[in-house]
Amino acid sequence: MAAILVVRSAGLAGHQLSPIAGVAVLQTRGVHNNVIPTGAHTPRGRGGRSSFSGICATVFGGTGFLGRYVINKLGRDGSQIVVPHRCDWYNTLYLRPMGDLGQIVFSELDERDPESYRKMLKHSNVVINMIGRDWETRNFKFEEVNIDLARTIAQLCKEEGVERLIHVSSLNADPNSPSKLYRTKFEGEEAVKEAFPDATILRPAQMFGREDRFLNYYANLRAFGGVPLISRGRKTIRQPVYVGDVATAIINAAKERDAKGKTFELVGPNRYYLYDMVEYIYRVMHRTPFIYPYPKFLYMLAARFGELKWRPLLTRDQVIRDHHTDETTAGVPGLEDLGVTPTSLEAGAISVLRRHRIHRWYEEAVDDIQPAKTAS
């Protein structure tokens, strides 16, 4: 019996060698060969990961912080998922058990080639774009990531007849914002709506969760002798949202017909002054907080030096965002309109901060910890 050799190349395509009359014929298998063709998106089975939900989703940004939660929820529902990635193949392994066998297809993406994106979404009925960076690099500026790339994905979705496009932006996206990231996020929204008018725009606030760069960031600042904040955080109000709630909102938005063409702002149930929030973080950690005022010009100077590393410890744009008050827009729907009950910071912080405790307090419950003071 002739042997069949299957080779996977960079997680993108398989190649099969079939011996015919003594000659090996190379057959190429595309990324979507394992995906149910367009027009067959009908739910099958009783529900759950071993059924088919009717959703075939391409998830851009699936290897990021929010992406892993979205893929996990899609996999539980029995959705077929295509995950484009630029990272090393081994860095995607933790995502594989999130769906049934063969339901998650990983594909290496050439970020400079539009046709590479087309191949990723060609047979999907849902496309979720969560691509984003907290800082600029020499290769990718905010304009390229937040505007040009978002426009390209939206245009390709329109050309390929994709039914639903979910574009994840950011709360505080504003054309007049002092933050470059927020300005380009707003311009990216406009580009997406122009190319794909039925796109659903989601604007999450700063998200917290086990792998976040929010609660963990402030917890790790104790290594610098305390937490430096402009005006001690007394002039900044934050409204963080749980990452699991945002992931659920994304899935619900993909299923909800009334969400087409709408913008949603996803925030937590409570607003906190930054000072009170950091103080609560350290109470949960059972550590003494030392919050001291730091002049803005010195903060920006320190951030300028932090930007010299290939992976910046701190950037000037981050300083602006960290001290920017979260503002919601009147009349814009939120989590509740997508069927999600917001999780409070007090309910979710312990899962993030327990590892920052010393061994003496590691198992201590949070019931007796005073909740963070909310802003009016």
VMD Tcl script that draws the C-alpha trace (Angstrom):
set ca {
  {0.00 0.00 0.00}
  {1.36 3.32 -0.98}
  {2.20 5.56 1.91}
  {0.71 9.03 2.11}
  {2.88 11.76 3.57}
  {1.13 14.83 4.96}
  {3.23 17.90 5.60}
  {2.03 21.04 7.37}
  {3.85 24.21 6.42}
  {3.91 26.94 9.07}
  {0.39 25.96 10.12}
  {-1.03 27.40 6.87}
  {-1.46 24.66 4.31}
  {-0.96 20.93 4.02}
  {0.67 19.22 1.08}
  {-0.11 15.63 0.11}
  {2.14 13.40 -1.96}
  {0.13 10.86 -3.96}
  {2.14 8.26 -5.95}
  {0.66 7.91 -9.47}
  {2.47 5.60 -11.88}
  {5.60 5.93 -9.82}
  {5.53 9.73 -9.83}
  {4.80 11.82 -6.74}
  {2.17 14.47 -7.48}
  {2.10 17.46 -5.12}
  {-1.40 18.48 -4.02}
  {-1.93 21.72 -2.12}
  {-4.61 22.04 0.55}
  {-5.81 25.54 1.44}
  {-6.64 26.79 4.89}
  {-10.40 26.63 4.30}
  {-10.56 23.12 2.87}
  {-11.64 21.90 6.30}
  {-14.31 24.58 6.66}
  {-17.94 24.05 5.71}
  {-18.60 26.00 2.48}
  {-20.64 29.19 2.41}
  {-24.36 28.45 2.22}
  {-24.15 25.47 4.58}
  {-24.11 27.51 7.80}
  {-27.02 25.78 9.52}
  {-26.80 24.60 13.14}
  {-26.29 20.86 13.53}
  {-26.38 18.66 16.59}
  {-27.68 19.29 20.09}
  {-25.36 22.16 20.90}
  {-21.96 22.24 22.58}
  {-18.42 21.85 21.31}
  {-19.09 18.61 19.41}
  {-21.94 20.10 17.37}
  {-21.95 22.85 14.74}
  {-23.40 26.21 15.77}
  {-23.76 27.56 12.23}
  {-20.94 30.05 12.75}
  {-17.72 29.88 10.78}
  {-15.62 32.71 12.18}
  {-12.30 34.20 11.19}
  {-10.79 35.73 14.31}
  {-8.09 38.32 13.66}
  {-6.13 39.02 16.83}
  {-7.08 35.65 18.27}
  {-3.72 35.10 19.95}
  {-4.06 38.25 22.05}
  {-5.49 38.88 25.51}
  {-9.12 39.24 24.43}
  {-8.78 36.76 21.57}
  {-8.26 33.71 23.75}
  {-11.54 34.36 25.56}
  {-13.43 34.82 22.30}
  {-12.02 31.63 20.78}
  {-12.82 29.70 23.94}
  {-16.47 30.79 23.83}
  {-16.76 30.12 20.10}
  {-15.26 26.67 20.56}
  {-17.69 25.81 23.35}
  {-20.61 26.60 21.05}
  {-19.34 24.30 18.31}
  {-18.24 27.04 15.93}
  {-15.61 26.54 13.25}
  {-12.78 29.01 13.75}
  {-9.96 30.24 11.53}
  {-7.17 31.90 13.53}
  {-4.66 33.92 11.47}
  {-1.42 34.55 13.34}
  {2.06 36.01 12.94}
  {3.57 34.50 16.08}
  {5.53 31.29 16.38}
  {3.41 28.18 15.80}
  {4.15 26.93 19.31}
  {2.56 30.05 20.78}
  {-0.83 28.94 19.44}
  {-0.82 25.51 21.09}
  {-2.76 26.63 24.16}
  {-5.69 27.60 21.91}
  {-6.06 24.18 20.29}
  {-7.99 22.43 23.13}
  {-10.60 25.22 23.10}
  {-12.53 23.60 20.25}
  {-13.38 20.10 19.13}
  {-10.96 18.17 16.92}
  {-10.53 19.96 13.61}
  {-12.78 22.88 14.53}
  {-9.95 25.39 14.97}
  {-7.70 26.03 11.97}
  {-4.50 28.03 12.47}
  {-2.99 29.89 9.56}
  {0.15 31.98 9.26}
  {-0.64 35.49 8.04}
  {1.40 37.75 5.79}
  {0.37 41.12 7.20}
  {1.66 43.03 4.14}
  {-0.32 41.00 1.60}
  {-4.07 41.76 1.25}
  {-4.61 38.44 -0.55}
  {-3.40 36.68 2.57}
  {-6.30 38.25 4.49}
  {-8.72 37.28 1.72}
  {-7.77 33.62 2.05}
  {-8.44 33.77 5.79}
  {-12.01 35.05 5.52}
  {-13.03 33.66 2.15}
  {-15.57 31.10 3.43}
  {-16.46 32.63 6.80}
  {-19.84 34.12 7.64}
  {-18.48 36.01 10.67}
  {-15.25 38.01 10.86}
  {-14.01 39.43 14.15}
  {-11.22 42.01 14.03}
  {-9.44 42.49 17.36}
  {-6.03 43.44 15.98}
  {-4.38 46.19 17.98}
  {-1.21 47.26 19.75}
  {-0.57 49.40 22.81}
  {2.55 50.92 21.29}
  {4.05 51.73 17.91}
  {7.04 49.95 16.39}
  {9.40 50.76 13.53}
  {7.43 48.34 11.35}
  {3.89 49.23 12.37}
  {2.52 52.63 13.30}
  {-0.90 53.20 14.84}
  {-2.22 54.45 11.49}
  {-1.29 51.20 9.76}
  {-2.77 48.94 12.45}
  {-5.86 50.88 13.50}
  {-6.86 52.51 10.19}
  {-5.30 50.92 7.10}
  {-5.56 47.32 8.29}
  {-9.09 47.81 9.61}
  {-10.14 49.30 6.25}
  {-8.54 46.43 4.32}
  {-10.35 43.77 6.35}
  {-13.67 45.59 6.02}
  {-13.28 45.97 2.24}
  {-12.40 42.30 1.81}
  {-15.38 41.28 3.93}
  {-17.64 43.30 1.64}
  {-16.11 41.82 -1.49}
  {-16.35 38.24 -0.22}
  {-19.95 38.60 0.99}
  {-19.24 38.09 4.70}
  {-22.49 38.35 6.66}
  {-21.22 39.84 9.92}
  {-18.19 41.96 10.74}
  {-17.39 42.71 14.38}
  {-14.78 45.45 14.77}
  {-13.29 45.96 18.23}
  {-12.21 49.55 18.82}
  {-11.71 51.34 22.15}
  {-13.65 53.46 24.57}
  {-12.57 57.12 24.41}
  {-11.98 56.85 20.65}
  {-12.12 60.50 19.62}
  {-10.71 62.50 16.70}
  {-9.62 65.25 19.12}
  {-8.08 63.04 21.80}
  {-4.55 63.86 23.02}
  {-3.80 60.13 22.64}
  {-2.70 59.04 19.19}
  {-4.09 55.57 19.77}
  {-7.55 56.96 20.56}
  {-7.45 59.25 17.51}
  {-6.52 56.44 15.15}
  {-9.08 54.12 16.72}
  {-11.79 56.63 15.84}
  {-10.49 57.04 12.29}
  {-10.40 53.25 11.99}
  {-14.06 53.07 12.98}
  {-14.96 55.57 10.27}
  {-12.96 53.62 7.68}
  {-14.71 50.37 8.65}
  {-18.19 51.91 8.50}
  {-17.44 53.42 5.10}
  {-16.28 50.10 3.66}
  {-18.79 47.86 5.49}
  {-21.81 49.88 6.67}
  {-23.37 46.91 8.52}
  {-20.30 46.40 10.69}
  {-20.84 46.22 14.44}
  {-18.41 48.46 16.35}
  {-17.55 47.54 19.95}
  {-15.76 50.02 22.20}
  {-14.54 48.27 25.36}
  {-13.07 50.19 28.26}
  {-9.79 49.04 29.82}
  {-10.22 45.30 30.36}
  {-9.14 43.30 33.38}
  {-8.53 39.56 33.56}
  {-5.86 37.05 34.53}
  {-3.42 38.00 31.78}
  {-4.20 41.72 31.66}
  {-1.89 44.71 31.49}
  {-4.13 46.74 33.77}
  {-4.45 45.33 37.30}
  {-1.18 43.43 36.90}
  {0.50 46.65 35.77}
  {-0.44 48.57 38.90}
  {0.35 45.56 41.09}
  {3.84 45.26 39.61}
  {4.60 48.95 40.15}
  {5.36 48.12 43.79}
  {8.79 47.03 42.54}
  {9.52 50.75 41.94}
  {8.80 51.67 45.54}
  {5.17 52.62 45.00}
  {2.67 53.76 42.43}
  {3.44 57.14 40.79}
  {0.31 58.88 39.52}
  {-0.26 62.32 38.10}
  {-2.14 64.29 40.77}
  {-2.19 61.00 42.73}
  {-4.96 59.82 40.45}
  {-7.49 62.17 42.05}
  {-8.49 63.72 38.70}
  {-8.85 60.52 36.67}
  {-11.94 58.30 36.63}
  {-11.80 54.77 35.22}
  {-14.60 52.30 34.44}
  {-12.87 48.95 33.76}
  {-14.73 46.02 32.22}
  {-14.18 42.29 32.69}
  {-12.62 40.65 29.61}
  {-15.01 37.70 29.79}
  {-17.97 40.07 29.51}
  {-16.47 41.66 26.40}
  {-15.91 38.22 24.83}
  {-19.52 37.26 25.52}
  {-20.69 40.55 24.02}
  {-18.71 39.83 20.84}
  {-20.33 36.40 20.44}
  {-23.80 37.81 21.12}
  {-23.22 40.64 18.64}
  {-22.33 38.08 15.97}
  {-25.65 36.30 16.56}
  {-27.91 39.30 17.16}
  {-29.42 40.62 13.94}
  {-30.34 43.97 15.52}
  {-26.64 44.65 16.22}
  {-25.86 45.26 12.54}
  {-24.53 48.74 11.86}
  {-24.55 49.73 15.53}
  {-21.86 50.93 17.94}
  {-21.72 49.59 21.51}
  {-19.71 50.97 24.42}
  {-18.70 48.21 26.83}
  {-17.93 49.37 30.36}
  {-18.07 47.96 33.85}
  {-20.90 48.72 36.30}
  {-18.88 51.12 38.49}
  {-16.70 54.21 38.03}
  {-13.66 54.75 40.26}
  {-11.15 57.48 40.83}
  {-7.79 56.05 39.85}
  {-6.46 56.64 43.38}
  {-9.30 54.67 45.00}
  {-8.98 51.86 42.47}
  {-5.23 51.43 43.04}
  {-5.80 51.52 46.78}
  {-8.35 48.72 46.43}
  {-5.93 46.68 44.31}
  {-3.39 46.74 47.11}
  {-6.01 45.88 49.74}
  {-6.86 42.75 47.76}
  {-3.13 41.95 47.59}
  {-2.81 42.50 51.37}
  {-0.02 44.95 50.74}
  {0.42 48.53 51.87}
  {-0.10 50.96 48.99}
  {2.26 53.87 48.54}
  {0.68 56.21 46.01}
  {2.66 59.36 45.41}
  {2.19 62.32 43.05}
  {4.44 62.49 40.02}
  {4.70 65.56 37.77}
  {3.46 65.00 34.24}
  {6.61 66.34 32.56}
  {8.77 63.90 34.54}
  {6.38 61.06 33.71}
  {6.62 61.89 30.01}
  {10.40 62.11 30.25}
  {10.60 58.70 31.89}
  {8.28 57.32 29.20}
  {10.56 58.74 26.49}
  {13.41 56.64 27.86}
  {11.06 53.66 28.23}
  {10.32 53.83 24.51}
  {13.95 53.06 23.68}
  {13.42 49.34 24.35}
  {12.11 47.12 21.54}
  {9.21 46.25 23.87}
  {8.63 49.53 25.72}
  {8.21 49.50 29.47}
  {6.25 52.74 29.19}
  {5.29 55.11 26.38}
  {4.17 58.72 26.35}
  {0.88 57.72 24.77}
  {0.33 55.21 27.56}
  {0.87 57.91 30.18}
  {-1.88 59.95 28.49}
  {-4.25 56.97 28.33}
  {-3.60 55.90 31.90}
  {-4.65 59.32 33.16}
  {-7.56 59.83 30.76}
  {-11.05 59.81 32.29}
  {-13.35 57.21 30.73}
  {-16.35 58.85 29.08}
  {-19.40 57.11 27.67}
  {-21.68 58.60 25.02}
  {-25.30 59.27 25.93}
  {-27.72 57.05 24.04}
  {-25.11 54.53 22.88}
  {-26.05 50.93 23.85}
  {-23.83 48.88 26.14}
  {-23.31 45.40 27.55}
  {-26.87 45.04 28.80}
  {-28.19 45.59 25.27}
  {-26.16 42.56 24.17}
  {-27.55 40.40 26.97}
  {-24.52 40.66 29.27}
  {-24.64 41.56 32.97}
  {-21.43 43.50 33.76}
  {-19.03 41.98 36.28}
  {-17.77 44.39 38.93}
  {-14.11 44.94 39.68}
  {-14.66 43.60 43.19}
  {-16.00 40.31 41.82}
  {-13.19 39.70 39.36}
  {-10.08 41.29 40.86}
  {-9.14 38.37 43.12}
  {-8.60 36.00 40.17}
  {-6.01 38.44 38.83}
  {-4.36 39.62 42.03}
  {-4.13 36.46 44.12}
  {-0.75 35.61 42.63}
  {0.61 38.95 43.86}
  {-0.05 38.04 47.50}
  {2.58 36.67 49.83}
  {2.07 33.07 50.96}
  {0.57 34.09 54.30}
  {-2.49 35.66 52.64}
  {-2.66 33.57 49.49}
  {-5.89 31.71 50.33}
  {-7.52 34.57 52.23}
  {-11.05 35.35 51.03}
  {-12.06 38.80 49.80}
  {-15.36 38.95 51.69}
  {-13.91 41.12 54.46}
  {-12.08 43.51 52.13}
  {-13.70 46.90 51.87}
  {-14.94 47.54 48.30}
  {-13.41 50.30 46.26}
  {-15.02 53.71 46.68}
  {-17.03 54.57 43.57}
  {-17.06 57.95 41.87}
  {-20.36 59.79 41.68}
}
mol new
graphics top color blue
foreach p $ca { graphics top sphere $p radius 0.5 }
foreach p [lrange $ca 0 end-1] q [lrange $ca 1 end] { graphics top cylinder $p $q radius 0.2 }
display resetview
